[in-house]
């Protein structure tokens, strides 16, 4: 059963500016694994923006927005060996969201030079 759907868009330039000028923004929003992944890419800010959009879409799909006891950098967008993006929750965010029961997350990302977008579907198993 689908519990929620969220969608978001992020401007690549805005995310690049935030990462470049705001001390700590990158670490506040992204996990170490996400940072390593994005930094390994030629167009790294497109990948950061897509992950940012996915995090926003995730919280929209929850229906709560950014909830207490959750952190952006604990909503991790990882890739399978085939490149498929997945959501991995860690830390207090994992504990908080886990109270809702067994959930399944589906995520899709897309980006261009200027825009990134993501959609998240949350299902109860």
N, C-alpha and C positions, 0 to 999 in steps of 0.2 A: 504494500500500500504506500503510495506517495504521500509523504508528510509535508514536503515543501519544495519549491523551485525558486532559485535565485539567479539573477543575471546582472552583470555589471560590465562597464566599459571604463578603461583608464587611458589617459593620454600618455604616451611614451615620454614625451618631453617633460611633462609635469613630474613623473616618477624619477626621471633622470636628474632633474633639478633638485628634487628632495634628497636623493641619495648623495648628490655632489655637494650640496651646501649645508644640509642639516646634519649635524653631528649626532650619530646614534640612530637616525631614522632607519637605515638599512637593518641594523641589528634588532631594533624594536619590532620591525614588521616581518623580517625573513629569518628562517632557521639557518644554522651553519651549513646544512646540506644544500639548501636553496641558494645561498650565497655562492657556495663552491660551484654549483651547477651553472648559475647565471654568469659568473665571472669567467667560466670556461668558454663561453659563447662569443662569437664575433660581434653580434648585435645584442649585447647583454641587457641593455635597457628594455628591449622588446620583451625579453623573457621575464625580467623583473615586473614589468607592467602587467603581463598576462597572469602572473602569480598573484599580484596585488588584486587584480579584478576577480580572480577565483576566490580569494579570501573574503572580499566584500560580498560576492555572490553566495558564499557559504553562509555567512551570517544572515543574509536576506532569506535564504531558504529555511533557516531555523525559525524564522518568524519573530525573532527577538531583537534583531540587530546585534551589535556587539554586546554580548551578555557579560554580567559579572562573573568573575573567576575564569575568564577566557582571555587568551592573548593571541594577537595576530601571528606571532612567530611560533606559536604552538599549533597552528593550522598550517601544516606543511604540505606543499604540492610537490610530490615526487613523481618520478617516471619509472615505469616497469622497464625490463630489459628491451621490450619492443618499442619503447618510447611513449606508451600510453600514460597520460597523467592520472594520478590517484591522489586522494586526500588521506593524509596520515595525521592523526591527532596525538599530541604528546602532553606531558605534564598535567597541570591542573585543568587545562582545557579538556584533555582526555577524560579525566575523572568527572568533570562537570557534565559534559555531553553524554558520557556513558550512563548517567543516571536515567536517561530517557529510554534505555533498553538497547537492544541490538539494532543498530542502524547501518544502512549501506549507503555509501556516497558515490555518485557518479559526477564526473567533472569533464568538461570539454573546454579547451583553450584555443584562441586564435589571435594572431597579431599581424600587423603591418608595420611599416616604418613609423607611423604616427599614432596608431590606435591599437589597443589590445582589448579583448573581450573574453568573458568566461561565463559559462552556465553551470550550475550545480543542482543536482536533484538528490534529495534525501528520501530514502525509503525505510520503512520499518520492516524488519525481516520476520 
